[in-house]
Amino acid sequence: MTVPTDGVEHTAEDLRWMQRALELAAQAEVNGEVPVGAVVVAGGVELGTGYNAPISSCDGTAHAEIRAIRAACERAENYRLSGATLYVTLEPCTMCAGALVHARISRLVFGAREPKAGAVVSRNALLEHDAMNWRVSVIEGVLAEPCQRLISDFFAHRRALRKAERLAAKRDITD
């Protein structure tokens, strides 16, 4: 069940852990990766963290959510994390939504929607699909504005860099 939370106050715990996910997303950005961060929490304890690293790790599955789930499972010494919450700055993709189900994450809290590849509410509602054998409660919109701004600023900066490179290359040709 997806619960949109526009205009609704979020719990202090949700805000705290989403802030932690934003810190992790910033680390991804420092590494030249798309700035997405995730943290798995159970009983108020941080079990695992992750930030995007597919480029630096040469691993297309190294999304923030996957890395956080892997770390949490290792720490819990269990491949199932029922009772845990995954906080992530950006709506999960298809792969990550499937990982939530397989890991038996009980609750997903995400910041910004992902209009191009979001598989929870934006492009698909995979967690609500009848074939899924585990139900994940979903809260969206926690710190949505800073989460969205981080992504938007990252891609605006990349576009500006590419434009500057094209202009420089054009100048080199004409000189």
Rosetta blueprint (number, residue, H / E / L):
1 M L
2 T E
3 V E
4 P L
5 T L
6 D L
7 G L
8 V L
9 E L
10 H L
11 T L
12 A H
13 E H
14 D H
15 L H
16 R H
17 W H
18 M H
19 Q H
20 R H
21 A H
22 L H
23 E H
24 L H
25 A H
26 A H
27 Q H
28 A H
29 E H
30 V H
31 N L
32 G L
33 E L
34 V L
35 P L
36 V L
37 G E
38 A E
39 V E
40 V E
41 V E
42 A E
43 G L
44 G L
45 V E
46 E E
47 L E
48 G E
49 T E
50 G E
51 Y E
52 N L
53 A L
54 P H
55 I H
56 S H
57 S H
58 C L
59 D L
60 G L
61 T L
62 A L
63 H L
64 A H
65 E H
66 I H
67 R H
68 A H
69 I H
70 R H
71 A H
72 A H
73 C H
74 E H
75 R H
76 A H
77 E L
78 N L
79 Y L
80 R L
81 L L
82 S L
83 G L
84 A L
85 T E
86 L E
87 Y E
88 V E
89 T E
90 L E
91 E L
92 P L
93 C L
94 T H
95 M H
96 C H
97 A H
98 G H
99 A H
100 L H
101 V H
102 H H
103 A L
104 R L
105 I L
106 S L
107 R E
108 L E
109 V E
110 F E
111 G E
112 A E
113 R L
114 E L
115 P L
116 K L
117 A L
118 G L
119 A L
120 V L
121 V L
122 S L
123 R L
124 N L
125 A L
126 L H
127 L H
128 E H
129 H L
130 D L
131 A L
132 M L
133 N L
134 W L
135 R L
136 V L
137 S E
138 V E
139 I E
140 E E
141 G L
142 V L
143 L L
144 A H
145 E H
146 P H
147 C H
148 Q H
149 R H
150 L H
151 I H
152 S H
153 D H
154 F H
155 F H
156 A H
157 H H
158 R H
159 R H
160 A H
161 L H
162 R H
163 K H
164 A H
165 E H
166 R H
167 L H
168 A H
169 A H
170 K H
171 R H
172 D H
173 I H
174 T H
175 D L
